[in-house]
Amino acid sequence: MLIRLIVFFIFTSQYIFAKDLVFAEDSEWEVVSKGHRFAEGMDWDAEGHFYFTDVPKNQLFKVDKNTGEKTLINGATGRANGIMFGPDGRLYGCSSGDNSINAWDPTDWKKLAVNSGTLSNDIAILDDGTLFYTDPHSKSVWRLAAKTFERNLAATLPWKPNGIALSHDQKTLLVAEFDSDTIHGFPIGENSRLISTSFHAYKLGMPSDKLGRLDGMEVLADGRLLSGTALGIQIVPPVHAGSGSQPLIIIPSPEGRPRCNYVRISPDNTWLYAAYAKDILRRKLKQRFGQS
């Protein structure tokens, strides 16, 4: 049965049931991988193969784009969570079990710590190789310099950060305030450093307990944000878009699954991938979904 979408109009606090605004007609959820303790961070390599982690199992998987075959490529990740390929072709991950940011070389998948000394959760990498990551334990965002991986404190926060992403022009770092409804934006200067105080970039829906659980996210080409949350997957326009913008869309977790903890769009803009702790699902999108 197709999951219907709940569409919230932000400025009226009312909602209606609406036709499917996201998924292709007659599409259904498909299981990419199951049987996990906590499936998390996602990314794709240049050839279109899919990667994800199982945090407590210390596992890193590759899923072949053609066959769907899943391969365990590392079984000692240091509890790797968020992952992302860098411009050098290596896969970087937030390995709190190692107190490190680790990198894996696809030629042999050997793990190398590029910087150690902090906990970490999720990761974003600029085209020049500068790396930012969140540390919920210390309520911090850290920056690793391109090539040298020298670490400096990018932001100290009064709230617990979680998911992290970049605007398409790479001029704004987006950081999710986990137990809230707010995604904060931090301007990035020409030297790839945060240059001023943050602003409220996106506002999402929250459950009655006010714990939004804002997690893995990305920005769509049309400027809207796609985020895993306590209510499921949310798609929301930026705060500055005003009252004439598109409404906030909430896609409830299918078949009684828990909150969505990570969500991504495939590089060919064909599939939405979502992690629900024990499994990862995908579903085919409407043509040109999220495009400008």
C-alpha positions as YAML, in Angstrom:
chain: A
units: angstrom
residues:
- id: 1
  name: MET
  ca: [0.00, 0.00, 0.00]
- id: 2
  name: LEU
  ca: [1.31, 3.41, -0.93]
- id: 3
  name: ILE
  ca: [2.32, 5.58, 1.99]
- id: 4
  name: ARG
  ca: [0.40, 8.82, 1.81]
- id: 5
  name: LEU
  ca: [2.20, 12.04, 2.58]
- id: 6
  name: ILE
  ca: [1.15, 14.50, 5.24]
- id: 7
  name: VAL
  ca: [1.63, 18.06, 4.03]
- id: 8
  name: PHE
  ca: [2.00, 20.71, 6.72]
- id: 9
  name: PHE
  ca: [1.51, 24.38, 5.91]
- id: 10
  name: ILE
  ca: [4.11, 26.02, 8.11]
- id: 11
  name: PHE
  ca: [2.43, 29.35, 8.59]
- id: 12
  name: THR
  ca: [-1.05, 28.06, 9.43]
- id: 13
  name: SER
  ca: [-0.03, 25.05, 11.55]
- id: 14
  name: GLN
  ca: [-2.72, 23.06, 9.69]
- id: 15
  name: TYR
  ca: [-2.33, 19.97, 7.56]
- id: 16
  name: ILE
  ca: [-4.15, 18.05, 4.85]
- id: 17
  name: PHE
  ca: [-3.78, 14.68, 3.19]
- id: 18
  name: ALA
  ca: [-2.51, 15.25, -0.31]
- id: 19
  name: LYS
  ca: [-1.56, 13.31, -3.42]
- id: 20
  name: ASP
  ca: [1.95, 11.93, -3.57]
- id: 21
  name: LEU
  ca: [4.36, 14.80, -4.14]
- id: 22
  name: VAL
  ca: [7.59, 12.81, -3.92]
- id: 23
  name: PHE
  ca: [7.40, 9.24, -5.22]
- id: 24
  name: ALA
  ca: [6.82, 7.82, -8.67]
- id: 25
  name: GLU
  ca: [3.35, 6.48, -9.40]
- id: 26
  name: ASP
  ca: [2.89, 2.87, -8.21]
- id: 27
  name: SER
  ca: [6.30, 2.85, -6.53]
- id: 28
  name: GLU
  ca: [6.82, 0.89, -3.30]
- id: 29
  name: TRP
  ca: [9.49, 0.76, -0.63]
- id: 30
  name: GLU
  ca: [12.27, -1.75, -1.41]
- id: 31
  name: VAL
  ca: [14.65, -3.27, 1.15]
- id: 32
  name: VAL
  ca: [18.30, -2.47, 0.38]
- id: 33
  name: SER
  ca: [19.72, -4.18, 3.48]
- id: 34
  name: LYS
  ca: [18.27, -5.58, 6.71]
- id: 35
  name: GLY
  ca: [19.27, -7.26, 9.96]
- id: 36
  name: HIS
  ca: [21.33, -4.38, 11.32]
- id: 37
  name: ARG
  ca: [21.72, -3.03, 14.84]
- id: 38
  name: PHE
  ca: [21.91, 0.60, 13.70]
- id: 39
  name: ALA
  ca: [22.38, 1.29, 9.99]
- id: 40
  name: GLU
  ca: [23.59, 4.83, 9.41]
- id: 41
  name: GLY
  ca: [25.75, 7.10, 7.24]
- id: 42
  name: MET
  ca: [25.35, 6.85, 3.45]
- id: 43
  name: ASP
  ca: [27.27, 7.86, 0.35]
- id: 44
  name: TRP
  ca: [28.01, 6.81, -3.23]
- id: 45
  name: ASP
  ca: [31.32, 6.52, -5.06]
- id: 46
  name: ALA
  ca: [32.05, 8.02, -8.48]
- id: 47
  name: GLU
  ca: [30.80, 4.85, -10.20]
- id: 48
  name: GLY
  ca: [27.47, 4.95, -8.37]
- id: 49
  name: HIS
  ca: [28.00, 2.14, -5.85]
- id: 50
  name: PHE
  ca: [26.27, 2.69, -2.50]
- id: 51
  name: TYR
  ca: [28.00, 2.62, 0.93]
- id: 52
  name: PHE
  ca: [26.66, 2.64, 4.48]
- id: 53
  name: THR
  ca: [27.67, 1.79, 8.05]
- id: 54
  name: ASP
  ca: [26.31, -0.27, 10.93]
- id: 55
  name: VAL
  ca: [27.60, 1.76, 13.87]
- id: 56
  name: PRO
  ca: [27.58, -0.67, 16.85]
- id: 57
  name: LYS
  ca: [28.71, -3.59, 14.67]
- id: 58
  name: ASN
  ca: [31.73, -1.59, 13.42]
- id: 59
  name: GLN
  ca: [30.82, -2.44, 9.83]
- id: 60
  name: LEU
  ca: [31.18, -0.66, 6.49]
- id: 61
  name: PHE
  ca: [29.25, -2.06, 3.51]
- id: 62
  name: LYS
  ca: [29.25, -1.59, -0.26]
- id: 63
  name: VAL
  ca: [26.15, -2.31, -2.36]
- id: 64
  name: ASP
  ca: [26.79, -2.90, -6.07]
- id: 65
  name: LYS
  ca: [24.76, -0.50, -8.23]
- id: 66
  name: ASN
  ca: [24.04, -3.16, -10.87]
- id: 67
  name: THR
  ca: [23.44, -6.34, -8.89]
- id: 68
  name: GLY
  ca: [22.43, -5.03, -5.47]
- id: 69
  name: GLU
  ca: [24.98, -7.42, -3.94]
- id: 70
  name: LYS
  ca: [26.14, -6.31, -0.48]
- id: 71
  name: THR
  ca: [29.79, -6.68, 0.53]
- id: 72
  name: LEU
  ca: [31.35, -6.09, 3.94]
- id: 73
  name: ILE
  ca: [34.47, -4.07, 3.14]
- id: 74
  name: ASN
  ca: [35.56, -3.28, 6.70]
- id: 75
  name: GLY
  ca: [34.59, -4.94, 9.96]
- id: 76
  name: ALA
  ca: [36.61, -2.76, 12.34]
- id: 77
  name: THR
  ca: [35.45, 0.76, 11.55]
- id: 78
  name: GLY
  ca: [35.79, 2.17, 15.07]
- id: 79
  name: ARG
  ca: [31.99, 2.62, 15.25]
- id: 80
  name: ALA
  ca: [31.95, 4.69, 12.07]
- id: 81
  name: ASN
  ca: [28.78, 6.74, 11.75]
- id: 82
  name: GLY
  ca: [28.51, 9.46, 9.07]
- id: 83
  name: ILE
  ca: [30.63, 8.84, 5.96]
- id: 84
  name: MET
  ca: [31.49, 10.86, 2.85]
- id: 85
  name: PHE
  ca: [33.82, 10.54, -0.12]
- id: 86
  name: GLY
  ca: [36.38, 13.33, -0.35]
- id: 87
  name: PRO
  ca: [37.78, 14.96, -3.50]
- id: 88
  name: ASP
  ca: [40.84, 12.68, -3.19]
- id: 89
  name: GLY
  ca: [38.62, 9.61, -3.74]
- id: 90
  name: ARG
  ca: [38.96, 8.29, -0.20]
- id: 91
  name: LEU
  ca: [35.96, 7.56, 2.01]
- id: 92
  name: TYR
  ca: [36.04, 9.48, 5.30]
- id: 93
  name: GLY
  ca: [34.09, 8.48, 8.40]
- id: 94
  name: CYS
  ca: [33.27, 9.62, 11.92]
- id: 95
  name: SER
  ca: [34.75, 6.83, 14.07]
- id: 96
  name: SER
  ca: [33.98, 7.71, 17.69]
- id: 97
  name: GLY
  ca: [35.09, 4.28, 18.86]
- id: 98
  name: ASP
  ca: [38.59, 5.20, 17.67]
- id: 99
  name: ASN
  ca: [38.25, 8.87, 18.75]
- id: 100
  name: SER
  ca: [39.26, 9.53, 15.14]
- id: 101
  name: ILE
  ca: [38.23, 10.69, 11.73]
- id: 102
  name: ASN
  ca: [39.24, 7.72, 9.59]
- id: 103
  name: ALA
  ca: [39.81, 7.39, 5.86]
- id: 104
  name: TRP
  ca: [39.51, 4.29, 3.68]
- id: 105
  name: ASP
  ca: [41.40, 3.97, 0.38]
- id: 106
  name: PRO
  ca: [39.17, 2.16, -2.16]
- id: 107
  name: THR
  ca: [42.17, 0.36, -3.64]
- id: 108
  name: ASP
  ca: [42.56, -1.86, -0.55]
- id: 109
  name: TRP
  ca: [40.00, -0.52, 2.00]
- id: 110
  name: LYS
  ca: [42.65, -0.17, 4.68]
- id: 111
  name: LYS
  ca: [41.69, 2.22, 7.48]
- id: 112
  name: LEU
  ca: [43.86, 5.24, 8.32]
- id: 113
  name: ALA
  ca: [43.24, 7.81, 11.08]
- id: 114
  name: VAL
  ca: [43.73, 11.28, 9.58]
- id: 115
  name: ASN
  ca: [43.07, 13.05, 12.90]
- id: 116
  name: SER
  ca: [42.45, 11.74, 16.43]
- id: 117
  name: GLY
  ca: [41.36, 13.14, 19.77]
- id: 118
  name: THR
  ca: [37.62, 13.86, 19.58]
- id: 119
  name: LEU
  ca: [34.30, 12.09, 19.28]
- id: 120
  name: SER
  ca: [32.28, 12.62, 16.10]
- id: 121
  name: ASN
  ca: [28.90, 11.92, 14.55]
- id: 122
  name: ASP
  ca: [28.38, 13.22, 11.01]
- id: 123
  name: ILE
  ca: [30.59, 14.71, 8.32]
- id: 124
  name: ALA
  ca: [30.63, 17.22, 5.44]
- id: 125
  name: ILE
  ca: [33.52, 17.85, 3.03]
- id: 126
  name: LEU
  ca: [34.10, 20.87, 0.81]
- id: 127
  name: ASP
  ca: [35.34, 20.50, -2.76]
- id: 128
  name: ASP
  ca: [38.76, 21.76, -1.64]
- id: 129
  name: GLY
  ca: [39.02, 18.92, 0.90]
- id: 130
  name: THR
  ca: [38.24, 20.91, 4.06]
- id: 131
  name: LEU
  ca: [36.32, 18.65, 6.42]
- id: 132
  name: PHE
  ca: [33.71, 19.59, 9.04]
- id: 133
  name: TYR
  ca: [32.16, 17.21, 11.56]
- id: 134
  name: THR
  ca: [29.77, 17.32, 14.50]
- id: 135
  name: ASP
  ca: [30.61, 16.22, 18.05]
- id: 136
  name: PRO
  ca: [27.38, 15.94, 20.09]
- id: 137
  name: HIS
  ca: [29.26, 14.99, 23.27]
- id: 138
  name: SER
  ca: [31.15, 18.30, 23.48]
- id: 139
  name: LYS
  ca: [28.44, 20.27, 21.60]
- id: 140
  name: SER
  ca: [30.99, 21.29, 19.00]
- id: 141
  name: VAL
  ca: [31.64, 21.47, 15.29]
- id: 142
  name: TRP
  ca: [35.23, 20.72, 14.30]
- id: 143
  name: ARG
  ca: [37.17, 21.61, 11.15]
- id: 144
  name: LEU
  ca: [40.03, 19.66, 9.58]
- id: 145
  name: ALA
  ca: [42.15, 21.65, 7.13]
- id: 146
  name: ALA
  ca: [42.43, 20.37, 3.57]
- id: 147
  name: LYS
  ca: [45.41, 18.04, 2.98]
- id: 148
  name: THR
  ca: [47.05, 18.59, 6.40]
- id: 149
  name: PHE
  ca: [43.97, 17.58, 8.46]
- id: 150
  name: GLU
  ca: [45.01, 20.02, 11.17]
- id: 151
  name: ARG
  ca: [42.08, 20.35, 13.57]
- id: 152
  name: ASN
  ca: [40.54, 23.51, 14.93]
- id: 153
  name: LEU
  ca: [37.29, 24.25, 16.76]
- id: 154
  name: ALA
  ca: [34.85, 25.67, 14.21]
- id: 155
  name: ALA
  ca: [31.92, 26.34, 16.57]
- id: 156
  name: THR
  ca: [31.00, 25.80, 20.23]
- id: 157
  name: LEU
  ca: [27.24, 25.44, 20.65]
- id: 158
  name: PRO
  ca: [24.65, 25.65, 23.47]
- id: 159
  name: TRP
  ca: [22.83, 22.66, 21.94]
- id: 160
  name: LYS
  ca: [23.67, 19.14, 20.75]
- id: 161
  name: PRO
  ca: [24.55, 18.99, 17.04]
- id: 162
  name: ASN
  ca: [23.95, 15.93, 14.90]
- id: 163
  name: GLY
  ca: [23.42, 15.88, 11.12]
- id: 164
  name: ILE
  ca: [25.57, 18.16, 8.98]
- id: 165
  name: ALA
  ca: [25.39, 19.19, 5.32]
- id: 166
  name: LEU
  ca: [26.48, 21.86, 2.85]
- id: 167
  name: SER
  ca: [24.50, 24.24, 0.68]
- id: 168
  name: HIS
  ca: [24.96, 23.62, -3.04]
- id: 169
  name: ASP
  ca: [27.14, 26.71, -3.45]
- id: 170
  name: GLN
  ca: [29.21, 25.54, -0.45]
- id: 171
  name: LYS
  ca: [28.86, 28.94, 1.19]
- id: 172
  name: THR
  ca: [26.81, 27.66, 4.14]
- id: 173
  name: LEU
  ca: [27.42, 24.82, 6.58]
- id: 174
  name: LEU
  ca: [24.14, 23.39, 7.88]
- id: 175
  name: VAL
  ca: [24.04, 21.79, 11.33]
- id: 176
  name: ALA
  ca: [21.03, 20.02, 12.86]
- id: 177
  name: GLU
  ca: [20.07, 20.81, 16.44]
- id: 178
  name: PHE
  ca: [19.13, 17.24, 17.35]
- id: 179
  name: ASP
  ca: [16.46, 17.74, 20.02]
- id: 180
  name: SER
  ca: [14.64, 20.62, 18.33]
- id: 181
  name: ASP
  ca: [12.98, 21.78, 15.10]
- id: 182
  name: THR
  ca: [15.90, 23.87, 13.82]
- id: 183
  name: ILE
  ca: [18.65, 23.48, 11.24]
- id: 184
  name: HIS
  ca: [21.25, 26.20, 11.78]
- id: 185
  name: GLY
  ca: [23.26, 27.80, 8.97]
- id: 186
  name: PHE
  ca: [26.88, 28.92, 9.38]
- id: 187
  name: PRO
  ca: [28.37, 31.13, 6.62]
- id: 188
  name: ILE
  ca: [31.64, 29.84, 5.14]
- id: 189
  name: GLY
  ca: [34.32, 32.33, 4.08]
- id: 190
  name: GLU
  ca: [36.77, 32.21, 1.20]
- id: 191
  name: ASN
  ca: [39.35, 30.51, 3.43]
- id: 192
  name: SER
  ca: [36.90, 27.64, 4.09]
- id: 193
  name: ARG
  ca: [36.33, 28.77, 7.68]
- id: 194
  name: LEU
  ca: [33.12, 29.73, 9.45]
- id: 195
  name: ILE
  ca: [33.02, 33.52, 9.46]
- id: 196
  name: SER
  ca: [30.05, 34.67, 11.56]
- id: 197
  name: THR
  ca: [27.29, 33.64, 13.90]
- id: 198
  name: SER
  ca: [24.67, 31.14, 12.78]
- id: 199
  name: PHE
  ca: [21.13, 31.78, 11.59]
- id: 200
  name: HIS
  ca: [17.96, 29.68, 11.44]
- id: 201
  name: ALA
  ca: [18.09, 28.09, 7.99]
- id: 202
  name: TYR
  ca: [15.24, 25.53, 8.17]
- id: 203
  name: LYS
  ca: [12.37, 24.84, 10.55]
- id: 204
  name: LEU
  ca: [10.94, 21.31, 10.71]
- id: 205
  name: GLY
  ca: [7.90, 19.66, 12.27]
- id: 206
  name: MET
  ca: [8.17, 18.24, 15.79]
- id: 207
  name: PRO
  ca: [6.27, 15.59, 17.75]
- id: 208
  name: SER
  ca: [4.40, 16.49, 20.93]
- id: 209
  name: ASP
  ca: [7.42, 15.73, 23.14]
- id: 210
  name: LYS
  ca: [9.34, 18.49, 21.29]
- id: 211
  name: LEU
  ca: [12.23, 16.11, 20.50]
- id: 212
  name: GLY
  ca: [12.68, 16.46, 16.76]
- id: 213
  name: ARG
  ca: [15.63, 14.02, 16.51]
- id: 214
  name: LEU
  ca: [16.98, 15.88, 13.47]
- id: 215
  name: ASP
  ca: [19.58, 13.61, 11.91]
- id: 216
  name: GLY
  ca: [21.22, 12.75, 8.57]
- id: 217
  name: MET
  ca: [20.22, 15.25, 5.89]
- id: 218
  name: GLU
  ca: [21.02, 16.86, 2.54]
- id: 219
  name: VAL
  ca: [20.01, 19.91, 0.52]
- id: 220
  name: LEU
  ca: [18.05, 19.35, -2.68]
- id: 221
  name: ALA
  ca: [18.86, 21.20, -5.91]
- id: 222
  name: ASP
  ca: [15.76, 23.39, -5.46]
- id: 223
  name: GLY
  ca: [16.99, 24.57, -2.04]
- id: 224
  name: ARG
  ca: [14.69, 22.46, 0.13]
- id: 225
  name: LEU
  ca: [16.13, 20.32, 2.91]
- id: 226
  name: LEU
  ca: [15.66, 16.56, 3.15]
- id: 227
  name: SER
  ca: [16.10, 15.25, 6.71]
- id: 228
  name: GLY
  ca: [15.61, 12.17, 8.83]
- id: 229
  name: THR
  ca: [13.58, 13.01, 11.97]
- id: 230
  name: ALA
  ca: [11.44, 11.60, 14.77]
- id: 231
  name: LEU
  ca: [8.35, 12.03, 12.57]
- id: 232
  name: GLY
  ca: [9.97, 10.28, 9.61]
- id: 233
  name: ILE
  ca: [11.46, 11.91, 6.53]
- id: 234
  name: GLN
  ca: [10.83, 15.65, 6.23]
- id: 235
  name: ILE
  ca: [11.21, 17.93, 3.20]
- id: 236
  name: VAL
  ca: [11.10, 21.62, 4.05]
- id: 237
  name: PRO
  ca: [11.81, 24.93, 2.27]
- id: 238
  name: PRO
  ca: [14.35, 27.36, 3.72]
- id: 239
  name: VAL
  ca: [13.18, 29.86, 6.31]
- id: 240
  name: HIS
  ca: [13.92, 32.82, 4.03]
- id: 241
  name: ALA
  ca: [11.62, 31.44, 1.30]
- id: 242
  name: GLY
  ca: [8.57, 33.12, 2.87]
- id: 243
  name: SER
  ca: [4.89, 32.25, 2.96]
- id: 244
  name: GLY
  ca: [4.59, 31.62, -0.78]
- id: 245
  name: SER
  ca: [7.03, 28.71, -0.70]
- id: 246
  name: GLN
  ca: [6.23, 25.02, -0.88]
- id: 247
  name: PRO
  ca: [4.76, 23.38, 2.24]
- id: 248
  name: LEU
  ca: [6.67, 21.15, 4.61]
- id: 249
  name: ILE
  ca: [6.24, 17.46, 3.66]
- id: 250
  name: ILE
  ca: [6.41, 14.63, 6.19]
- id: 251
  name: ILE
  ca: [6.75, 11.02, 5.02]
- id: 252
  name: PRO
  ca: [5.95, 8.78, 8.02]
- id: 253
  name: SER
  ca: [8.23, 5.82, 8.70]
- id: 254
  name: PRO
  ca: [6.69, 2.87, 6.79]
- id: 255
  name: GLU
  ca: [5.06, -0.10, 8.51]
- id: 256
  name: GLY
  ca: [5.67, 1.03, 12.07]
- id: 257
  name: ARG
  ca: [9.41, 1.51, 11.79]
- id: 258
  name: PRO
  ca: [11.13, 3.89, 14.24]
- id: 259
  name: ARG
  ca: [12.32, 7.36, 13.40]
- id: 260
  name: CYS
  ca: [14.28, 7.89, 10.19]
- id: 261
  name: ASN
  ca: [17.89, 8.42, 11.23]
- id: 262
  name: TYR
  ca: [19.47, 9.08, 7.82]
- id: 263
  name: VAL
  ca: [18.20, 9.97, 4.36]
- id: 264
  name: ARG
  ca: [19.82, 10.59, 0.98]
- id: 265
  name: ILE
  ca: [18.97, 10.92, -2.73]
- id: 266
  name: SER
  ca: [20.93, 8.73, -5.17]
- id: 267
  name: PRO
  ca: [23.34, 10.63, -7.49]
- id: 268
  name: ASP
  ca: [21.12, 9.98, -10.52]
- id: 269
  name: ASN
  ca: [18.16, 11.52, -8.62]
- id: 270
  name: THR
  ca: [16.16, 8.33, -9.13]
- id: 271
  name: TRP
  ca: [15.91, 6.87, -5.61]
- id: 272
  name: LEU
  ca: [15.34, 8.07, -2.06]
- id: 273
  name: TYR
  ca: [17.34, 5.99, 0.44]
- id: 274
  name: ALA
  ca: [16.36, 5.99, 4.12]
- id: 275
  name: ALA
  ca: [17.80, 4.30, 7.23]
- id: 276
  name: TYR
  ca: [15.49, 3.08, 10.00]
- id: 277
  name: ALA
  ca: [18.11, 1.57, 12.34]
- id: 278
  name: LYS
  ca: [17.51, -2.12, 11.57]
- id: 279
  name: ASP
  ca: [17.20, -1.71, 7.82]
- id: 280
  name: ILE
  ca: [17.75, 0.57, 4.85]
- id: 281
  name: LEU
  ca: [14.96, 1.11, 2.34]
- id: 282
  name: ARG
  ca: [14.72, 2.89, -0.97]
- id: 283
  name: ARG
  ca: [11.86, 4.12, -3.12]
- id: 284
  name: LYS
  ca: [11.69, 5.49, -6.66]
- id: 285
  name: LEU
  ca: [11.16, 9.24, -6.97]
- id: 286
  name: LYS
  ca: [9.00, 11.27, -9.31]
- id: 287
  name: GLN
  ca: [10.93, 12.49, -12.33]
- id: 288
  name: ARG
  ca: [12.86, 15.67, -11.63]
- id: 289
  name: PHE
  ca: [11.96, 15.55, -7.93]
- id: 290
  name: GLY
  ca: [13.79, 18.31, -6.04]
- id: 291
  name: GLN
  ca: [15.28, 19.84, -9.17]
- id: 292
  name: SER
  ca: [15.35, 23.60, -9.65]
...
